[in-house]
Amino acid sequence: MTESTASLVNLSRRGVLAALGISAGGLLLGGPSALLAATGDNPASFGPMLSIAADGAITLVVPSSEMGQGTQEALARIVAEELDCDFTKLTVLLPWADPAFSNPAARRQLTANSMSVTGYYTTLRKLGAGARAMLVQVAATRLGVAVESLSVNAGQITGGPKPLSFADVAADAARLPVPANPSLKDPAKFTVIGGKTPRKDLHAKVTGTATFGIDVAEPDMLIAALVLAPHPEATFTATGLHEARKLPGVVATASVKGGVAILADRFWCAHKAAQTVTLDVTASPIAGLSDETLRAGMQAAFDTVEPAPFPNLELGVFPPKLDRAAKPKVLEALATAPRKVEATYEVPHLAHATMEPICCAARVDGTGLLIRGPLQDPSLSRELGAKLTGLPLEKVRVEVTFLGGGFGRKWGTDFVAIAIQAAQAAPGRLVKTVWTREQDFAMDQFRPAFAVRSVAALDKDGRPTAIHSRIAGESISAYHNKAPFPGFEGMADANAAAQLVYGAYAVPQKLIEYHKTDLTVPVGFWRSVTMSQNAFFAESFIDELAFAAGQDQLAFRLAMLESQPRIRAVLEKAAAMIGWKARKPGTGKGKGRGIAFSYAENSFCAIACEVTVKGKALKIDRIASAFDCGLAIDPVSTEGQISGGIVFGLQAALWGEVHFADGRPTAENFGDYRMPLLADVPPIDVALIPGGTRPGPVGEASTPVFAPALCNAIADAGGPRIRALPIARTLDI
């Protein structure tokens, strides 16, 4: 990978797509015409997303799922900016599964990897600009004036003999040919993008009228309660089904993936009947699993599993050049160094713990299959529905509700499959499958546990000359049977290994290796994916090198980031926000400060943290974050995402840990998986730094940075160096 800021990407996610030449600036279905072409049945419709009613009301179907991160607001602002409409008259709707809604960055319709805004940005600008051009063309024709003489503001077209509104010309405009390359605004003239008005989803959520997956209802609907084995691939025999079918309200039972479903006319009837059913497990992939065997398996992998390397990427060419580290040179640099520093780290499995437990509704009838629920991947859910029912894809409709939190869990489709299987037991009726909180925890697709061994060489001046980091843990890609990215065959899983050593740091020799560990635990994507563990590993180790060199932690980092102005800017800003003054690390005498950063494509986040440590007692005094995402489409939501991501990372750093015993996870509810209360959250200050005219990813940026910043502050205060999360294992909070 080159050392320029432009080439820095998070290789585990969106960056891999960019590296493979899948540009976020591409056009849906080949161009804006796919979105703007009149549909025939509605002459004021500008394709599947945008329509203008006779009264001037504008409706936009937002193609992404809304799980609290603000995609509805941000994507609506992008369209409205170029359309020059009255933003207060624009209404947003949740999407359904449709190839026309595919995210250009992923080439499918999904909401993940913080790529909604970055993926749709150019396409939605062209959608708004193209519709605007068509509206102005009709107005110019009617008024008998040149297009250039007209101007648009808040849905009003002026400059001719009389003003016209969008409503006056929409029906005719929707029939015009779509302009191939509509003129886009100069970002300096943006007014809607970057504005601070109430979010479009705010009223519905405050008044309780928003429909989340758990709210789905219709007359004659059935509720399905579940009885689940400890693993989706476990084999079992079910007893008590006959008795359950006799209970009041019970309509049917069904075999589903990993268990059975009890269908009744009310939840409590289904739940009570489910309690009479017992699954006698005959075999389970995690039989006998415990915390001890998990840790032993990861540590053994370092010696028994041949490591796979993870490369840096040269993004200036396509296909991207893979820059493979020269292992002999790295090992030689370590062997001949005046000084070596070694450290081992560990993080546990983490639950998603979304506010809304898993749920999904489905109906199979003569018209086909309907799936309705809180989904991050509606296109894959639709494909799964066709596969399970044998129906053609066009007979499967998927409707997306609001999500009460997703964090990657609702990118999975295991709960969708169970909902479909339950619905097949009651044809013609909508069946809503509701997981209990206990089942939500026990059958989660956890963030994998990982162990790391790192070693670095320091020269006589304390500068790192080589870093070799090895990571062991389960592969998310392998668990979900995902093939490697083209060109990455035989290399480490990016979801485990990417950025274990930051490419941004100017260290001459760097080597990342992955020891794949087959732990058989159900695992999946968790907010910030790879970086959720690797920012902790990478930035904790850099801090340890600063301690070993006796150099101020901030100055130590900046010396290796001379070619990274945007990273330097967020680090220096975050440090200034807490009044950072250079001194020898570890001399805080009970008061410490720590700093860390993480980055992805066009997104740079730094966090500085102040703490007080007295004996085993830890108090977090304050947190400051500086964030550069290029262009902030919705600054209020951006600040909220950074603050919220910090709180999400705080929970994982302090208490997040899923234990295993006797072949199953032990967490049953929030009593076993502590979440932060308002009193647990210290003051958080966020500063947004404008870094360009294109937006970068936001939703996952701050989550992985908090743990290393906090642990570095603890060490600076004279407390223990935390190498195993959560911190509650070591200190009292």
PyMOL commands that set and color helices and strands:
alter all, ss='L'
color gray80, all
select helices_A, chain A and resi 5-7+14-19+28-30+33-36+71-83+87-89+99-101+116-143+147-149+166-173+187-189+202-207+213-215+241-245+267-274+291-304+327-335+378-389+393-395+409-411+414-423+437-442+476-479+494-497+531-549+553-559+565-577+635-654+678-680+706-716+727-729
alter helices_A, ss='H'
color red, helices_A
select strands_A, chain A and resi 45-46+50-52+58-61+90-93+151-153+156-158+164-165+222-228+235-239+250-256+259-264+278-283+308-310+312-314+321-323+339-347+359-365+368-373+396-400+431-434+450-458+464-473+509-516+591-600+603-614+617-628+660-661+664-665+684-688
alter strands_A, ss='S'
color yellow, strands_A
deselect
rebuild
show_as cartoon
